[in-house]
Amino acid sequence: MNHDDVLATLLGRYSTGPRHLAEPAPDDAALQRMAAAALRAPDHAQLVPFRFVLIRGAARERLADLFEQTAIAAGKPPDAAALDRERALRPPLTVAVVARIDHGHPLVPAHEQWIAVGGAIANFLNAAHALGFGGKMLSGAKVRAPAAVAAFCGPGETLVGWIAMGTPVRAPSGREKAAPGEVMRDWPPEA
């Protein structure tokens, strides 16, 4: 394993929005590898406080209906609701991310479980990138809409959002991230 190549892959990952994703989407073999990478995220007590729900094929039309209905229920005008519908249909694959946080766990506090969920999402997206796919995590008010929650969640679960996935059809925009020095400090701070 060439560590420089692995690091270059990680440093080259960027989010790709639904407008810039096309077929093919990850196939079952790629999705299995992406899920395996998600399962390697730090996870105290191996609770696996997340699951992924695949929305592809004809199910994309049902998701579009749900997005449109959710927008209408939120009071959006018809043109905005139609745009929400289109957002569900654009990506070749959408993956709903559902968290299962055990707030009463005797060993692992909720914040550590949420860290595991975030790590799983990051690993899932990093693996997709390494396999040549693109994606973007999307959320917003829809994740709290009762119809969306009922469609994806069981008791005690939280709809985190959706990952739009496919093959990128454009290069990254070049927007710079924060510099590493902006997110790291020595401790204790110098007086």
DRENTI-339350 format. One record per residue (C-alpha): residue number from 1; x, z, y. Coordinates in steps of 0.25 Angstrom, whole numbers, plus 2048, in hexadecimal, padded with zeros to 3 digits. Each point is the difference from the previous one (the first is absolute). Example, Ala and Ser with C-alpha at 12.3 -4.5 7.8 and 13.67 -1.06 7.14 Angstrom:
<sites>
[site 1 [831 81F 7EE]]
[site 2 [806 7FE 80E]]
</sites>
This chain:
<sites>
[site 1 [800 800 800]]
[site 2 [806 7FC 80E]]
[site 3 [7FC 80B 809]]
[site 4 [802 7F8 80C]]
[site 5 [7F6 7F6 7FB]]
[site 6 [7F6 80B 7FE]]
[site 7 [802 806 80D]]
[site 8 [7FF 7F2 807]]
[site 9 [7F3 7FE 7F9]]
[site 10 [7FA 80D 805]]
[site 11 [806 7FD 80E]]
[site 12 [7F9 7F3 800]]
[site 13 [7F2 805 7FD]]
[site 14 [7F6 7FE 80B]]
[site 15 [7F0 801 801]]
[site 16 [7F9 7F3 7FF]]
[site 17 [7F2 7FF 805]]
[site 18 [7F4 7F9 7F9]]
[site 19 [801 7F4 809]]
[site 20 [80E 7FD 7FB]]
[site 21 [7FD 802 7F1]]
[site 22 [7FD 7F5 7F6]]
[site 23 [7FF 7FD 7F1]]
[site 24 [806 804 7F7]]
[site 25 [7FD 80F 800]]
[site 26 [808 809 7F6]]
[site 27 [7FC 7FD 7F2]]
[site 28 [7FD 80B 7F6]]
[site 29 [80F 801 7FB]]
[site 30 [804 802 80F]]
[site 31 [7F5 80A 803]]
[site 32 [805 808 7F4]]
[site 33 [80E 800 805]]
[site 34 [7FB 804 80E]]
[site 35 [7F8 80B 7FA]]
[site 36 [80C 805 7F8]]
[site 37 [808 800 80D]]
[site 38 [7F5 808 807]]
[site 39 [801 80A 7F4]]
[site 40 [80E 803 803]]
[site 41 [7FD 806 80E]]
[site 42 [803 80F 802]]
[site 43 [7F4 807 7FA]]
[site 44 [802 80F 7FE]]
[site 45 [7FA 804 7F3]]
[site 46 [7FD 7F2 7FC]]
[site 47 [7F2 801 805]]
[site 48 [7FE 7F1 803]]
[site 49 [7F7 803 80C]]
[site 50 [7FC 7F1 802]]
[site 51 [7FB 7F4 7F9]]
[site 52 [7FF 7F1 804]]
[site 53 [7F3 7F7 7FF]]
[site 54 [802 7F1 7FF]]
[site 55 [7F6 7F7 807]]
[site 56 [802 7F2 7FC]]
[site 57 [7F9 7F3 7FC]]
[site 58 [7F1 802 802]]
[site 59 [801 80E 804]]
[site 60 [806 7FC 80D]]
[site 61 [7F2 7FB 804]]
[site 62 [7FA 80E 7FD]]
[site 63 [80B 806 809]]
[site 64 [7FD 7F6 80B]]
[site 65 [7F1 805 7FF]]
[site 66 [804 80E 800]]
[site 67 [809 7FE 80C]]
[site 68 [7F5 7F9 808]]
[site 69 [7F6 80A 7FC]]
[site 70 [809 80B 805]]
[site 71 [802 7F9 80D]]
[site 72 [7F2 7FF 802]]
[site 73 [7FD 80E 7FD]]
[site 74 [80B 804 80A]]
[site 75 [7F8 7F9 80B]]
[site 76 [80A 7F4 801]]
[site 77 [7F9 7F3 805]]
[site 78 [7FE 7F4 7F6]]
[site 79 [80D 7F9 804]]
[site 80 [808 80C 7FE]]
[site 81 [7FA 803 7F3]]
[site 82 [802 7F1 7FC]]
[site 83 [80F 802 803]]
[site 84 [800 80D 7F7]]
[site 85 [7FA 7F7 7F5]]
[site 86 [80B 7F6 802]]
[site 87 [80B 80A 800]]
[site 88 [7FC 804 7F2]]
[site 89 [800 7F1 7FB]]
[site 90 [80D 7FC 806]]
[site 91 [80A 807 7F6]]
[site 92 [801 7FB 7F2]]
[site 93 [800 80E 7FB]]
[site 94 [7FC 80D 806]]
[site 95 [804 80D 7FA]]
[site 96 [7F8 80D 804]]
[site 97 [808 80C 800]]
[site 98 [7F9 80D 7FC]]
[site 99 [806 80E 801]]
[site 100 [7FC 80B 7F7]]
[site 101 [805 80D 807]]
[site 102 [7FF 80D 7F9]]
[site 103 [7FE 80A 80C]]
[site 104 [800 80C 7F7]]
[site 105 [80C 7FC 7F7]]
[site 106 [808 80D 7FE]]
[site 107 [80E 7FA 801]]
[site 108 [7FF 7F3 808]]
[site 109 [7FA 801 80E]]
[site 110 [7F7 7F5 806]]
[site 111 [80B 7FB 809]]
[site 112 [80A 7FD 7F5]]
[site 113 [7F5 7F9 7F8]]
[site 114 [7FE 7F7 80D]]
[site 115 [80F 7FD 800]]
[site 116 [7FF 7FB 7F2]]
[site 117 [7F4 7F7 804]]
[site 118 [809 7FA 80B]]
[site 119 [80C 7FF 7F7]]
[site 120 [7F8 7F9 7F6]]
[site 121 [7FA 7F6 80B]]
[site 122 [80E 7FD 805]]
[site 123 [806 7FE 7F2]]
[site 124 [7F4 7F7 7FC]]
[site 125 [803 7F7 80D]]
[site 126 [80F 800 7FE]]
[site 127 [7FE 7FC 7F2]]
[site 128 [7F7 7F5 805]]
[site 129 [80A 7FB 80A]]
[site 130 [80B 800 7F5]]
[site 131 [7F7 7F7 7F8]]
[site 132 [7FE 7F6 80B]]
[site 133 [7F2 805 805]]
[site 134 [7FC 806 80D]]
[site 135 [7F6 80A 804]]
[site 136 [7FB 809 80A]]
[site 137 [7F9 80E 800]]
[site 138 [7F3 800 808]]
[site 139 [7F6 80B 803]]
[site 140 [7F8 803 80C]]
[site 141 [7F2 806 801]]
[site 142 [7FB 7F8 7F4]]
[site 143 [807 80A 7F7]]
[site 144 [7F7 80B 804]]
[site 145 [7F3 7F8 7FF]]
[site 146 [7F7 806 7F6]]
[site 147 [7FD 7F2 7F9]]
[site 148 [80F 7FD 7FF]]
[site 149 [803 80E 7FB]]
[site 150 [7F5 7FF 7F5]]
[site 151 [805 7F3 7FC]]
[site 152 [80E 804 7FC]]
[site 153 [800 80F 7FF]]
[site 154 [7FC 80B 7F6]]
[site 155 [7FD 80E 803]]
[site 156 [80C 807 808]]
[site 157 [807 7F3 803]]
[site 158 [804 7FA 80D]]
[site 159 [800 7F1 804]]
[site 160 [80D 7FE 806]]
[site 161 [7FF 7F1 803]]
[site 162 [803 7F2 7FB]]
[site 163 [80C 7F9 7FE]]
[site 164 [7FF 7F1 803]]
[site 165 [809 7F8 7F6]]
[site 166 [805 7F2 7FE]]
[site 167 [80B 7F6 802]]
[site 168 [805 801 80E]]
[site 169 [7FF 7F2 808]]
[site 170 [808 804 80C]]
[site 171 [80D 807 803]]
[site 172 [800 80E 806]]
[site 173 [7FD 801 80F]]
[site 174 [80E 806 802]]
[site 175 [7FA 80D 807]]
[site 176 [80B 80A 7FF]]
[site 177 [7FD 80E 7F9]]
[site 178 [806 80D 806]]
[site 179 [80F 802 7FE]]
[site 180 [804 809 7F5]]
[site 181 [807 809 80A]]
[site 182 [7F2 802 806]]
[site 183 [7FA 807 7F4]]
[site 184 [80C 808 7FB]]
[site 185 [806 80C 806]]
[site 186 [80A 80B 7FC]]
[site 187 [7FC 80E 7FE]]
[site 188 [802 809 806]]
[site 189 [7FF 7F9 80E]]
[site 190 [80C 802 808]]
[site 191 [7FE 809 80C]]
</sites>
